[in-house]
Amino acid sequence: MEALWDEIEGTAPASSGEGQFVPIDDHGLFLALGAEAARIGAPHADQKTVLLVDALTAEAIPQLAGVAQKAGLVACAGSLPETWGDVTQVHPINRPEDAASDRFVVMLSPSVSFAQIGVVTSNTAGALFRGGWTCSRKRVETVLRELARALELGGSELPKAAASPSPSDISLMLATHLMAAMATQFAARQQDIAMDRHDLFSVLEILKAISSKRRAHDVLFVFVEQIARIIDTDRCSIVQVWGGEKKGRVQASHEDETISDLVIDLHKYPELLHAMDTRQKVVVNDVSRHHLTRQYAKQLAAAGIRVLMVIPIVLFDPNVGSLFLRVTRRRRAFTLREIGFCEIVAEAAGNALERAQLFERIQRANERLERLAVTDALTGLYNRRHFHARLQEEYQRSKRYNLPLACLLFDLDDFKTVNDTYGHLQGDSVLREIAVQTNGVIRKTDICARYGGEEFVVIMPQTSIEGARSQAQRILEVLRSHDYPGMPPDTHITVSIGVAVLDLDTMDTCDALVARADVALYEAKRNGKDCVVVADALGDKT
């Protein structure tokens, strides 16, 4: 056998006049050629035919049974296939352990000569195959003798007539058929390679499209949009299911980018329930026949759905529940390539979605931390630290562009009485109401903060002294007339307000503006409270 392997691999020349082996490096092609040779050779098999084959190859090529039933001698290395039960003239062969990976088929009769041998090996990359075939009668005779000797099959067992060619030798015709079969296989392989390359580029294109997205919904929409484009579907969507719920939610559909959180009744989608229970994909190539969808066939047909597929993307994640890709068509069933493509992309989308959700959680956490850093916990207004930062910004802007800037500082009148009479919880409620009402009066460009205790401050960019006085008066009246929850109906909450406007000639810092408003506030307290006092540019009160 070693000499034959050397010849196939090109390390040794073929014997003169015996013909060359045609090398093959694919086990599938090896089996396809063996099946074609058996199909052509079976009608010509007779008692002068010799068939040698290993058990694994015999099992994989059922056409060889037709040759074995007519051959005068059949030798099978290993256990006979069950389909060969009526073949009685089989010569038993004890296959050596070191030959377990050998594959061979030899047919020799007066009218047919064919031999192919191969070996399956493995490495870290997976299973490998090398072998070759020939229809040269002299070469087949040599292979037959080599195999007979290697398998300890006595030469006397071989029919003598097998070596005598008849005028009706079809070996040349067989070789032509095998070459054509090889060409067909190579063409199919090239097509598979081209399709695999196309699928690879498509996967990379989808990954590139979704990798740039940071929002989970954007990832899902790009995912279904790209799948619908590549595999030609009529509807492609992502469905979210929380454990134990009877409802599902369509989170993305290629038909409409705005679709999100659309509620559906899962009882009408048994394929989704089955995919959730089994954790496996579901492929229905005819909704009217499949047991899962048969009872809903009319509704599905009315919706233009004949075939559908469900592929799990994420299962039982505590943050997102379970997500499923659901693809439907009006025509033709899904191919194995399309199903495999969707599974690969679904796994990639799951990873991208996980990153997007992590990004969103981090972003929400950062936003929450930022809010906590600048927000007063009780009132929800800006805190004093953030107020000073914004005041400094507005002061610098006013100074650079010579723009007016006003500040209101107000304090609740007799707030200690509220706390002592109604309790501190009620006092906190009043403070929150003050914040809500004040925010409802001021402009969006104004900045309101809790200055401390029951004191509040408002920065009003590009506001003159007249505008500041008018705004302060509105705040005063709104807070005075508001009905505060938990307080008696005849109780009025009043405030005293101090107003100051930036004077760049006398105020060299932003703190000077607040100090001027503070002086005006205390003047309002001395004037009897529940009033507005405006400090003019000269420091006088009006």
Secondary structure, DSSP 8 states (H G I E B T S, - for coil): -HHHHHHHTTSS---TTS---EEE--HHHHHHHHHHHHHHHGGG--TT-EEEEEHHHHHH-TTHHHHHTT-SEEEEESS--GGGTT---EEEE---GGGTTEEEEEEE-SS-EEEEEEEEEEETTEEEEEEEEE--HHHHHHHHHHHHHHTT--GGGS-GGGGS--TT--HHHHHHHHHHHHHHHHHHHHHHHHHHHHHHHHHHHHHHHHHT--SHHHHHHHHHHHHHHHHT-SEEEEEEE-TT-SEEEEEEETTBTT--SEEEEGGG-HHHHHHHHH-S-EEES-TTTSTTTGGGHHHHHHTT-SEEEEEEEEEEETTTEEEEEEEEESSS---HHHHHHHHHHHHHHHHHHHHHHHHHHHHHHHHHHHHHHHB-TTT-SB-HHHHHHHHHHHHHHHHHHT--EEEEEEEETTHHHHHHHH-HHHHHHHHHHHHHHHHHHS-TT-EEEEEETTEEEEEEET--HHHHHHHHHHHHHHHHH---TTS-TT----EEEEEEE--TTT--SHHHHHHHHHHHHHHHHHTTSSSEEEE-TTS-B-
